[in-house]
Amino acid sequence: MKKIFYRILPICFAFTVFVSCSDAIEIVQDGELNDEAVFRSTGDLEKYLLGSVYTSVDVSNQIKFSSVFTDELKIGPSNTGQDQGLFRFVSTTDNGYASAIWQQNYTTINRVNRLIKAASTITPSSSEQALYNNALAEARALRAFAYLNLESYFSPNMADNNALGVILTTEVPGIQDQLPRSNNGAIWALVESDLAFAENNLTPPATHAAPYFINKNVINAMRARMYVYRKNYTLAKQYAQDVINNSGVTLAPATPIPAGTPGSATWNTQFYSLAPTNPYRRIWADVVVPNSEVIFSLSRPVGGTGGNIAAIYTTNNTSLTGSPLWTAGINLFNRLNAAGDIRRYAFIDPSSTANVYVIDKYPGKTNAPLRNDVKVFRISEMILILAECEAQTPAGYSAAAALVKSVRDARNYLAPVALPVYASKAAALQDILAERRAEFSFEGHRYLDLKRLGTEAGVSIDRNAIDDTNASTPLTLPVTDYRFTLPIPSAELNGNPTIQQNPGY
């Protein structure tokens, strides 16, 4: 287990800001600061929360894995073999994305556990109590988010409390610790406890502004996602509705659009500006509009922490001349290309040519062409979660249809769209999945959506024959296939003989 899970990052203190040092833990370095020396005050907890816990949170590997493995991508003109094995459904215990998702989320968990342990040694003054409580609250919410991510990818059945989950730990681990996997019930109990604690103790300072920090709306969005993944539709509906009603966050409209014909040179100059006027495009260009769409986002300032999200798909910039490794899958593009759908332009660069549709959902920032904030929760997800909950019974089909229509209307710059009609649960779920495919493309949802809803909806991976240069590659994969759960990484297996591998690997 120490190969990955217990590779704990020691802590250094420099220039009054906490940063991570090397991963080595088996040698005591000269001058190394232990926790007792580093964590002396409530202010130290706050610095560690900002400088080590928040900076450890990332979903980029999840986004990349989901895009490559499912049906969001076509092999790009500059791809010389990168990730083509995964694209062709090769998934083994050496899967690099499984290892990265495992390690990244356990890094967050370990840092939170370290903060909690350190907090137990600090007695805040009355003036510091709120900041002290808030540091613990935000940290525990981020631990809950990390466990939600791990469960989503590594549990074979998130909805079964008795099924295998992941490793549960609330302690700062020792070098030789080896823990088995817990069942889902134990993991979900911790997640629920963390979120309840966070909600009851949040007292964020003014500097912890939305959408980059944990707040009550983020907590309830997390709950809505967790419960819909667990098929607890009553609670998923409750929390999604709460976010919709109380967050103040609304869908960004598709209008106004620039004058002229969409796709023309003049129109493109305005629409694809780094300071666009179109409300929906502004989300992806990181032009901050209060209360528009985004509930929680990972901040990626120019020159700051975190990777370049667009580098998942391209090399230099998000145009055809930027050496794209991956372009949009043909069937996905055909869905985005519906009449009046603003996403066709917001997600696809105008330099694209026939069957080479360059992904421009992350257009970059000034002096950082591949860098954008990473959107984690948006209000459209809450609306489509609510639609999914309504679709569980015939009495809810019309409400589900109206919710799906509300998203489609917001994305259409021509006119409101027709109200869908669902004759069955399967038909409703198929349409919800179709809308989620378009709305959340390149955001890391597709793999998990197919995993949890594909069987009920009769939907799986939907590739076009020209997405791959290898004509013999299958175009789909049954949603019952074992590869719709990731393997426990081989490095974890090698270091932890108590761990149990997922079926099929």
C-alpha positions in Angstrom: 0.0 0.0 0.0 2.8 2.4 0.6 3.6 2.3 -3.1 0.7 4.7 -3.8 -1.8 5.1 -1.1 0.6 5.8 1.7 3.1 7.9 -0.2 2.6 10.8 2.1 3.8 14.2 1.1 5.9 15.8 3.9 5.2 19.4 4.6 7.6 22.3 4.3 7.0 25.9 5.5 8.5 28.6 3.3 7.7 32.2 2.7 4.7 31.8 5.2 2.9 29.5 2.7 2.6 25.7 2.9 3.8 23.8 -0.2 4.4 20.2 -0.9 8.0 18.7 -0.9 9.2 15.4 -2.3 7.4 12.2 -1.8 10.2 10.6 0.2 9.1 9.6 3.7 11.6 7.0 4.8 14.4 9.4 5.4 14.4 12.3 7.9 15.9 15.2 6.1 18.1 17.7 7.9 16.0 20.7 9.0 12.8 18.9 8.1 9.8 20.4 10.0 7.4 18.0 11.6 3.7 18.7 12.1 4.2 20.0 15.6 6.6 22.7 14.3 4.5 23.5 11.3 0.9 23.6 12.7 1.1 26.2 15.6 -2.0 28.3 15.0 -5.4 28.6 13.3 -3.7 30.7 10.7 -1.4 27.7 9.9 -4.5 25.5 9.3 -5.9 28.1 6.9 -2.6 28.3 5.0 -2.4 24.5 4.7 -6.0 24.3 3.6 -5.3 26.8 0.8 -1.8 25.8 -0.1 -2.0 22.0 0.2 -5.6 20.7 0.4 -7.3 22.8 -2.3 -4.3 22.6 -4.6 -4.4 18.8 -4.4 -8.0 18.7 -5.8 -8.1 17.9 -9.5 -10.3 16.0 -11.9 -8.2 16.3 -15.1 -7.3 12.6 -15.1 -10.9 11.7 -14.8 -11.9 14.0 -17.6 -9.1 12.6 -19.9 -9.9 9.0 -19.1 -13.7 9.4 -19.7 -13.1 11.2 -23.0 -10.7 8.6 -24.4 -12.4 5.5 -23.2 -15.9 6.4 -24.3 -17.2 8.1 -27.4 -16.2 11.8 -27.1 -13.1 11.7 -29.2 -11.7 10.9 -32.6 -7.9 10.3 -33.1 -6.5 13.7 -34.0 -4.0 14.5 -36.8 -1.1 14.9 -34.5 -1.6 11.7 -32.5 1.3 9.3 -33.0 0.0 6.7 -30.6 -0.8 8.6 -27.4 -3.4 6.7 -25.4 -4.6 4.7 -28.4 -4.5 1.5 -26.4 -7.0 2.9 -23.9 -9.0 4.3 -26.8 -9.3 0.7 -28.0 -10.6 -0.5 -24.7 -7.4 -1.9 -23.3 -7.6 -1.5 -19.5 -5.3 -3.5 -17.2 -4.0 -3.1 -13.6 -1.2 -1.0 -15.1 -3.8 1.6 -16.4 -2.0 4.9 -15.8 -5.3 6.8 -15.4 -6.5 4.4 -12.7 -3.3 4.9 -10.8 -3.5 8.7 -11.2 -7.1 8.9 -10.1 -6.4 6.7 -7.1 -3.2 8.6 -6.1 -4.6 12.1 -6.6 -7.7 11.5 -4.5 -5.9 9.7 -1.8 -3.4 12.6 -1.7 -6.3 14.9 -0.9 -7.6 12.5 1.7 -4.3 12.2 3.4 -3.8 16.0 3.5 -7.2 16.5 5.0 -6.5 13.8 7.6 -3.2 15.6 8.5 -5.0 18.9 8.9 -7.7 17.3 11.1 -5.0 15.7 13.3 -3.1 19.0 13.5 -6.2 20.9 14.4 -6.7 18.7 17.5 -3.5 20.1 18.9 -4.6 23.7 18.5 -6.9 25.7 20.8 -8.2 28.7 18.9 -9.0 32.0 20.5 -12.5 33.2 20.5 -11.7 35.5 17.6 -10.3 32.6 15.7 -13.0 30.0 16.4 -14.9 30.7 13.2 -11.8 30.4 11.0 -10.8 27.3 12.8 -14.2 25.7 12.3 -14.3 26.7 8.7 -10.9 25.2 7.9 -12.1 21.8 9.2 -15.5 22.2 7.4 -14.0 22.9 4.0 -11.4 20.3 4.4 -13.9 17.6 5.3 -16.1 18.5 2.3 -13.1 18.1 0.1 -12.4 14.7 1.6 -16.0 13.8 0.9 -15.5 14.8 -2.7 -12.3 12.7 -3.0 -14.2 9.7 -1.7 -17.1 10.3 -4.1 -14.6 10.3 -7.0 -12.9 7.1 -5.8 -16.2 5.3 -5.3 -17.4 6.3 -8.7 -14.5 4.7 -10.5 -13.5 1.8 -8.3 -16.7 0.4 -6.8 -18.4 -2.1 -9.1 -21.8 -1.0 -7.9 -22.1 2.4 -6.2 -25.8 1.7 -5.4 -25.1 -1.4 -3.3 -24.0 -0.7 0.2 -22.6 -4.2 0.6 -20.5 -4.1 -2.6 -16.8 -3.4 -2.4 -15.8 0.2 -2.1 -12.3 1.7 -1.6 -10.0 2.0 1.4 -11.4 4.0 4.2 -9.1 6.0 6.5 -9.5 9.0 8.7 -6.0 8.8 10.2 -2.6 10.0 9.1 -1.2 6.6 8.0 2.0 5.0 9.0 4.5 3.7 6.5 3.7 0.0 7.1 -0.1 0.4 7.4 -2.0 -2.0 5.1 -5.8 -1.6 5.0 -8.4 -3.7 3.1 -11.2 -2.2 1.1 -14.3 -1.2 3.0 -17.8 -1.8 1.7 -19.7 1.1 0.1 -21.9 1.5 3.2 -19.0 2.5 5.3 -17.6 4.9 2.7 -20.9 6.6 2.1 -21.4 6.9 5.9 -18.1 8.9 6.1 -19.1 11.0 3.1 -22.4 11.9 4.6 -20.8 12.6 8.0 -18.2 14.9 6.4 -20.8 16.8 4.4 -23.1 17.2 7.5 -20.1 18.5 9.5 -19.1 20.9 6.7 -22.6 22.3 6.4 -22.9 22.9 10.1 -19.5 24.5 10.6 -19.0 26.6 7.5 -18.1 30.2 8.3 -16.0 31.2 5.4 -14.0 34.4 5.3 -14.8 36.9 2.6 -11.8 35.8 0.6 -13.4 32.3 0.1 -15.6 33.5 -2.7 -17.8 31.4 -5.0 -17.3 29.5 -7.2 -13.8 28.5 -6.0 -14.5 27.5 -2.5 -16.8 25.1 -0.6 -20.1 26.6 0.4 -23.6 25.2 1.1 -24.5 25.0 -2.5 -21.4 23.0 -3.3 -22.2 20.6 -0.5 -25.7 20.1 -1.7 -24.6 19.7 -5.3 -22.2 17.0 -4.1 -25.0 15.3 -2.2 -27.2 15.4 -5.3 -24.5 13.8 -7.4 -23.7 11.2 -4.8 -27.4 10.2 -4.2 -28.2 9.9 -7.9 -25.1 7.7 -8.4 -26.5 5.6 -5.5 -29.9 5.6 -7.1 -31.4 7.2 -4.0 -33.7 9.4 -6.1 -35.6 10.9 -3.2 -32.6 12.5 -1.7 -31.0 13.3 -5.0 -34.1 15.2 -6.0 -34.2 17.0 -2.6 -30.7 18.3 -2.9 -30.7 19.1 -6.6 -33.9 21.1 -6.1 -32.3 22.9 -3.1 -29.4 24.0 -5.3 -31.8 25.1 -8.1 -34.0 27.0 -5.7 -31.5 28.6 -3.3 -28.1 29.0 -5.0 -29.0 31.9 -7.2 -27.0 30.2 -10.0 -28.9 30.1 -13.3 -28.5 28.7 -16.8 -26.5 31.0 -19.1 -28.6 31.8 -22.2 -27.4 31.1 -25.7 -28.2 34.7 -26.7 -27.2 37.3 -27.6 -24.9 36.1 -30.3 -22.7 38.3 -32.5 -24.3 40.0 -35.5 -24.0 38.1 -38.8 -24.0 34.5 -39.8 -22.8 32.0 -37.2 -19.5 30.6 -38.5 -18.6 33.5 -40.7 -15.3 35.3 -40.3 -16.7 38.4 -38.7 -19.0 36.4 -36.4 -16.1 34.2 -35.3 -13.9 37.1 -34.5 -16.3 38.3 -31.9 -17.6 34.9 -30.6 -14.1 33.4 -30.1 -12.6 36.4 -28.5 -10.9 35.9 -25.1 -13.5 38.5 -23.9 -16.6 37.2 -25.7 -20.0 38.7 -25.2 -22.1 35.6 -25.7 -23.2 34.5 -22.1 -22.5 30.8 -22.7 -19.1 31.2 -24.3 -18.1 33.5 -21.4 -18.3 30.5 -19.0 -15.7 28.6 -20.9 -13.5 31.7 -21.4 -13.5 32.2 -17.6 -15.1 35.6 -17.9 -16.6 35.7 -14.4 -20.4 36.4 -14.5 -21.9 36.3 -11.0 -24.5 33.5 -10.5 -24.1 32.1 -14.0 -23.9 28.3 -14.4 -20.9 27.4 -12.3 -21.5 26.1 -8.7 -17.9 25.0 -8.1 -14.8 25.4 -10.1 -11.1 24.6 -9.6 -9.2 27.9 -10.1 -6.4 27.8 -12.6 -4.9 31.3 -12.7 -2.2 32.1 -15.2 1.1 31.1 -13.5 -0.7 29.4 -10.7 -1.1 25.9 -9.5 -2.7 23.1 -11.5 -2.3 21.8 -15.1 -3.5 23.1 -18.4 -6.8 21.4 -19.0 -6.9 21.8 -22.8 -3.6 19.9 -23.0 -5.7 16.8 -22.6 -6.7 17.2 -26.2 -4.2 19.4 -28.0 -0.5 20.4 -27.9 0.0 24.1 -28.4 -3.4 25.8 -28.8 -7.0 24.9 -29.4 -6.9 25.4 -33.2 -6.1 23.1 -36.1 -2.6 24.5 -36.2 -2.1 23.7 -32.5 -1.3 20.0 -33.2 -4.4 18.4 -31.8 -3.9 14.9 -30.4 -7.7 14.3 -30.2 -10.7 15.9 -31.9 -14.4 15.6 -31.2 -15.9 12.3 -32.0 -18.0 12.4 -35.2 -21.3 11.2 -33.6 -20.8 13.7 -30.7 -20.2 16.5 -33.2 -23.4 15.5 -35.1 -25.3 15.8 -31.8 -23.8 19.2 -31.1 -24.5 20.4 -34.6 -28.3 20.5 -34.1 -30.0 23.6 -35.4 -29.4 26.6 -33.2 -27.3 24.7 -30.6 -24.7 27.2 -29.2 -22.6 24.3 -28.0 -21.6 23.5 -31.6 -19.7 26.8 -31.6 -18.8 27.0 -27.9 -17.1 23.6 -28.0 -15.6 23.4 -31.5 -13.0 25.7 -32.9 -13.7 27.6 -36.2 -10.5 26.3 -37.8 -12.0 22.8 -37.9 -12.4 21.0 -41.2 -14.7 18.2 -42.3 -14.4 15.3 -39.8 -11.6 17.1 -37.9 -13.5 19.0 -35.3 -11.0 20.7 -32.9 -12.1 20.8 -29.3 -12.3 24.4 -28.0 -14.3 24.0 -24.8 -11.2 25.2 -23.0 -10.0 28.2 -25.1 -7.4 29.3 -22.7 -6.5 32.7 -21.2 -4.4 35.6 -22.2 -0.7 34.4 -22.2 -2.0 30.9 -21.3 -3.6 29.3 -24.4 -4.3 25.9 -22.8 -5.3 27.0 -19.3 -8.8 27.4 -17.9 -10.6 26.9 -14.7 -12.0 23.4 -14.3 -15.7 23.4 -13.8 -16.8 20.7 -11.4 -20.5 21.4 -10.6 -22.8 23.4 -12.9 -26.5 24.2 -12.5 -27.3 22.2 -15.7 -26.2 19.1 -13.9 -28.6 19.7 -11.1 -31.4 20.2 -13.6 -30.6 17.0 -15.4 -30.3 15.1 -12.1 -33.7 16.3 -11.2 -35.0 15.1 -14.6 -33.4 11.7 -14.0 -35.2 11.5 -10.6 -38.5 12.4 -12.2 -38.0 9.8 -15.0 -38.1 7.0 -12.5 -42.0 6.8 -12.5 -44.5 7.4 -15.3 -46.0 10.2 -13.2 -42.8 12.1 -13.6 -42.2 11.7 -17.3 -43.7 15.1 -18.3 -41.8 16.9 -15.6 -38.6 15.2 -16.8 -39.3 16.3 -20.3 -39.9 19.9 -19.2 -36.5 19.9 -17.4 -34.6 18.5 -20.4 -36.4 21.1 -22.6 -35.3 23.9 -20.2 -31.6 23.0 -20.8 -32.1 22.7 -24.5 -34.0 26.0 -24.7 -31.1 27.7 -22.9 -28.6 26.3 -25.4 -30.6 27.3 -28.5 -30.0 30.7 -30.0 -32.8 30.4 -32.6 -35.9 29.5 -30.7 -37.3 27.2 -28.0 -37.2 23.5 -28.9 -40.0 21.0 -29.0 -41.1 19.4 -25.8 -39.9 15.8 -25.8 -42.5 13.1 -25.0 -41.5 9.9 -23.1 -43.6 6.8 -23.4 -41.3 4.7 -21.0 -38.6 5.0 -18.4 -36.1 3.7 -20.9 -37.1 6.4 -23.5 -36.8 9.1 -20.8 -33.3 7.9 -19.7 -32.1 7.6 -23.3 -33.0 11.3 -23.9 -31.5 12.4 -20.6 -28.3 10.6 -21.5 -28.3 12.2 -24.9 -28.6 15.6 -23.4 -25.9 14.9 -20.7 -23.7 13.7 -23.6 -23.9 17.0 -25.3 -24.0 19.3 -22.2 -21.1 17.6 -20.3 -18.9 16.6 -23.2 -15.2 16.9 -22.2 -16.1 17.4 -18.5 -15.6 13.8 -17.3 -19.2 12.6 -17.0 -19.7 10.2 -19.9 -18.0 7.1 -18.5 -19.9 7.2 -15.2 -23.2 8.1 -16.9 -23.0 5.0 -19.1 -21.8 2.9 -16.1 -24.8 3.7 -14.0 -27.6 4.3 -16.5 -26.6 2.4 -19.7 -28.3 -0.8 -18.8 -31.6 0.8 -17.9 -31.5 3.0 -21.0 -30.2 0.5 -23.4 -27.3 2.8 -24.3 -23.5 2.3 -24.5 -20.5 3.8 -26.2 -21.5 5.2 -29.5 -18.5 5.8 -31.8 -18.4 6.5 -35.5 -16.3 4.1 -37.7 -14.0 6.9 -38.7 -13.1 7.9 -35.1 -10.3 5.4 -35.1 -7.6 4.8 -37.8 -7.8 1.1 -37.0 -10.9 -0.3 -38.8 -10.9 -3.5 -36.7 -11.4 -1.7 -33.3 -14.9 -2.3 -31.9 -17.2 0.8 -32.0 -18.8 0.0 -28.7 -18.5 -2.0 -25.5 -21.3 -3.6 -23.4 -22.1 -1.5 -20.3 -22.0 -4.7 -18.4 -18.3 -5.2 -19.3 -15.9 -5.3 -16.3 -14.0 -2.4 -17.7 -16.8 0.0 -16.7 -15.1 -0.2 -13.3 -11.4 0.7 -13.0 -8.8 -1.7 -11.7 -7.2 -1.3 -8.3 -3.7 -0.1 -9.5 -0.9 -2.7 -9.6 1.3 -0.6 -7.4 -1.3 -0.7 -4.7 -1.7 -4.4 -5.1 2.1 -4.9 -4.8 2.4 -2.9 -1.7 -0.8 -4.1 0.1 -1.5 -7.8 0.1 -4.8 -7.2 1.9 -6.4 -5.3 -1.0 -8.9 -7.1 -3.2 -8.9 -6.5 -7.0 -12.0 -5.8 -9.0 -13.6 -8.6 -11.1 -12.2 -9.2 -14.5 -8.7 -7.9 -13.9 
